[in-house]
Each structure stands twice: as structure tokens, then as C-alpha cells.
Amino acid sequence: MRSQYASTTRSAAAAAVLVTALLAGCTSAPAAEPSPTPTLNIPSTVGGTVPIPTITPDTAKPTDAAKPPATPDQATAPPPAAAGPVSSQNLPPADKLGSGWKTYVDKGGAEAGWLGNDTWTRERSGHQAAYEALPVGCSGRMPTGSLPIPLHALQATYRTGSDQPATALLLRFADQEQAEQYYTGYEARMTACGTTTDAQLAVEPLWSEQDAAAQVRRYANAGPYAEAVVRQGSTVALLAAQDVEPTAEWAHSVVPVLRSVIDSA
């Protein structure tokens, strides 16, 4: 699932200062007198130096989850197992998601870009997680509207009954309105992705209802993944499982299970 919701870029800015030198005009003089030497007029400055404007780094907090975040620093410590008030208590028990399902401890590592914490859940950057959950590599034209950034993001790893990878992502927003805005924008992008199988990613819609939907992601080099997305209160949950034959019935079955826990305190 886009490497389970993964890729980021960094932008930079530069500034330059231009000092203009003005030459004084020359006037004609009698032939017997030498012409006056041109004078370089330099603006007066304190201490005899040319003033250089102060460049203040952009420290504004990002506000749009639809734009890629800055590349994070290399992880030096394992992430917490909880994301603020969001913890494993907000995730369904494995056996509620399917027969033979179990939690799975992902060890992370240098290639993954994060260090394992010996648990099946880990805190993520809200901006990075919300951005990486969006579809990329589609044949369709994506909507361009902005999306809110969640306050907290928690990722969990499971294994299905057939020992295939599955991932849950919880995005807790400041309020219900922001959660609805992200859910609506997310679904609009999934619908617009297109079903062209020769694209990097194709999305096959399965069904949708009020604040819940299901689709199948088909990657050119992985998958397919059956995916259910649910909005409950101020939380959006995404659950994806790799399967040879993803079914709409499975996605329907996990929606009430997700609803019952994802937005509880």
C-alpha cells in the first residue's frame, strides 16, 4: 500500500542582494581645464558596510496533507507504541478482522527508514502518514484541493489467515469537520485514480456508504490489496490487506469492528 503509506521531498529557498552604484554626470569644461572625474555614489550605511537583509527561515507549520512533507531526519530512536491518546486500544483485536489473523511485530530498519520498537504499533508523523496514504501513480487526474493534517497518526501491522501482510492506519484530527474533510478528499482521489492496469496504481471501487468505503488497490509490482476506509467522529481509519482475491464482503465485515474502537478515548 504505497510501501504501506510511504515517499517525501524537500524544498529550499535562496535570496540575493543587489547594490546599485550611481555615476554622477559629467559636465563640459573649457579645453584648458581637465574633465572632472566621475564620482561613485554609495549609499551611506552604518559602519561603512552595505546592509544585508535578514533571511528568516520558513518555520510555519504545514497545513496541507495533500502536499508532500519535508524529508524527516534519520531516525535515531524507536518510535513510541502510541500516538498521543491514540493507542492499540483504538485498534481491533486481530481475531475480529478475520479467521487466523494475528498481530505482527515489524522490525523496521535502515531501508524502512525507522527503527523497530518491539511492538505491533508505532507512532507516525501525522503529515507524512496522511500524505502517503493518498494514491499516487494513477492514470486519472487527481483533485487539487487541500487536506487537513491529523494531530496524531498510529500505524499497526497484522498478518492475515493466509500469512499475508495487512496494515491499519489511524488518523486522529482536531475535530469531526477536519476528519470529514480528509475522508471526502481521500475518497475523491481514490475514485479519480482510474482502473487502468498499465498504470503504476489502479483502483477498483467495491462499494461506498455514509463515511465508509472499500476498494482494491492493484500495483504494478505488488498487491492486490483490499482496503476499507472508515470515518468515525474525529478519526479516519484505513485497513488494507494483501490478498489474491480481495472481496467486498470482507471489507463490509470489518467496518463495524473499526467503528466501535477507532474514535474512543
N, C-alpha and C positions, 0 to 999 in steps of 0.2 A: 504494500500500500504506500507507493511512493517512498520505498525503503521505510515503511511504517511511518509515514509522515515525515520526510527528510528533504535541504539544499539552500544555501544562503549566499548573498553578495554584499560587498562593502562599497560605499561611495565616498569620494573625498572632494574637498574644495580648496582652491588656491586664490590668492589675492596679490595684486601688484600695485606699486605706487609710481605715478608718473610726475616728475618735477619739470616744469616748463621754464626755459630760460628765455628772457626777452632782450632783444638787442635794441639799444637806443638808436634812433635815426641819425643819419649823418647830414650835415648842412654844408652847402658850398662855401668856400672861402677864397679870398684873393690868392692869385697864383704865388705870391711871395710868401704865403703862410702855409704850413703843413696842414693836411686834413686831420680833423680830430679823430682819436682812436675810438672805435666802437666800445660802448660800455655794457657789461653783462650785469643785468639787474637781477639779483637773487632776493627772494622774499626774506624779510627779517624773521629770524627764529630765535627761540630761547637757547642760549648757549652756543649759537652758531651752527646748529645742526638742523638738517631738514626733518620736519616732523613726519613720523610714520604712524599711520592709524593702527590702533589696537585691533587685532583679529580675535574675535571671541568664538571659540568652538561651539558648534551647534549641540546643545545639551537638551534640547526639547525632547520630551518623552514621546515615543512613537504612538500614533493614534489609529493607524490603518493596518489591519491584519491582512489586507489584500496586497500589501506591498512587502517585498522581502526584507527581513530584519538584517541588521549588521551581523557580520560573521562573529560568532561568540569566541571568547578566549578559550584556549585549550583547557579542558577540564583538569583540575588538579586534585579533586576530591570526589568521592561518590556522591550522587545526588540524594537528597532526603527521600524517604519512602512515602512521605505525604507532601501535599502541596497546600500549605496553609490549612484551612479547615477541611479540605478535600483529602480523603484517605481511602484505604482499602474497604472501609465500611460503606463507601459510596459505590462499590463495585459488586456485581452479582457473584455469589459463590459459583465455582466452576461447574458443579453438577446441575445448576439451574439453567445453564446455557446449552446443554446437550449431553447425550449419553457418552460417558467416557472422557469428558472434558476434565482438564486439570490446570492448575496454575503452573507457570513456568518461570524459572529464575534466569533472566537474560544476563550474561556476564559482561556485556558491553565490550570495551576495549578500544585501542587506538583507531582502528578502522571505523568503528561505530561512532567515534567522537565523544564518548562518555565512558565513565568508569562504573562498573557494576557495584551494587550495594547489597548483594546477597538476599534481595527480596524480589518479588514479582511485580512491584510497583515502583515508580520513580517520578519525582517532580520534573517538570519540563518548563522551559521559558514559555510563557503564555503566547507571546507574539510568534515565536518560532513554531510552536505546535499548531496554532491556528492557521498559520500560513501554509505549512507543509501538508496539512490535511486537505487543502484545496486541490482540485485536479489540475494536472499540467501535462503537456504533450498531446492535447486533444486536437481533433481536426476542426471542431467548431470554434466560433468566435466567442470569447469569454466576455461576460458582463464587466463593466469597468467601475462600478460603484465601490465605495469604501466599505470596510467591515470593521466592527469594534474588536478590540483586543481583550481577551479574558484576563481577569485578575489572577486566576490560578489554572494550572493545567497539570493533570496527572495521567500518566500512561501505565498500562498494565499489560502483561503478556500471559497468554494461555497456550495450551495445546488442545486440539480437538480430539474427538474419539478416534480419529484415524491418524493421530500424531502430526497433524498439520498446524502451522503457525496461525495464531489468532491474536489480535491486538485490540484493546479498548483504550479510548482517549476521552477523558472528561475535561470539558472546558467550562469553568465557572466564571460568569460575568458579573458586572457590578449590579445588574438588575435584570428583570424579566424582559424589558424592552430591548436591551442590548443582545440578550440571548436569542430573542425572536429575529432581530436584525441579522445576526450571524447565520442562524439556521436558514432563513429565507435566501440570503446571498449564497450560502453554500449549495443549497438545492438548485438555485438558478444556474450556478456554474456546472453542476453535475448534469443537469438537463441539457445545457448548451454544449457539453463536451462532444457529443456525437458518438455514433456506433461504428464508425469506420475502423475496420480491424487492421488496416495497414498503418494506422497512426500509432504513436508511442503508447497512447492510452485510449481505450474505447469504453464507454459507459452504457450499460444496458439497463434501463429503468425496469423495476419489477412491480412496484406499487407505491402509492403515497396516500396519506390521510392527514388529518389535522396534527401538525407538529411531529410527524414521523414519516419515514420513507425507507425504501430499500432499493438497492441497485447492485449490479455486478460490475466490478472493475476488471477489465481484461487488458493486461500489459503485454507489450511486445516480447518481453523477456521473463515474465513471471505471471503467477496467478493461474486461474482467475480467483478473485476474492468476492465473496458475498458480503454485502455491507448493509447494516441497519443504522440509521441516524435518528435520534430522538431528542426533542426539546421538552424539558420539564422544569418549570419555574425559571430560575436564572442559570440553568445548566444545560449544555448540549453534550450529548454522548454519541460517540461513533464506535461501533463494534464491527470489525471485519475479520473474516475467517477464510483462509485459503481452502478451496475445495475443488474437486474435479467436476462436480455437478452441483453448483450453488442452487439453492431452492428458495422460492418466495415464502414457503411455509416456515422454514427455519427462521427467517428474518421476522415474520409475524410473531413467532413464539417467544422471541427474546425481548420484544418491545415492552410488554407489561413488566417483565422482570427488571429491565433497566429503569423504567419509570418509577418503580417502587423504592429505589435507593439512591439514584444519582443526585437528587437535589436535597436530600435530608441533611440536617446539620452535622 
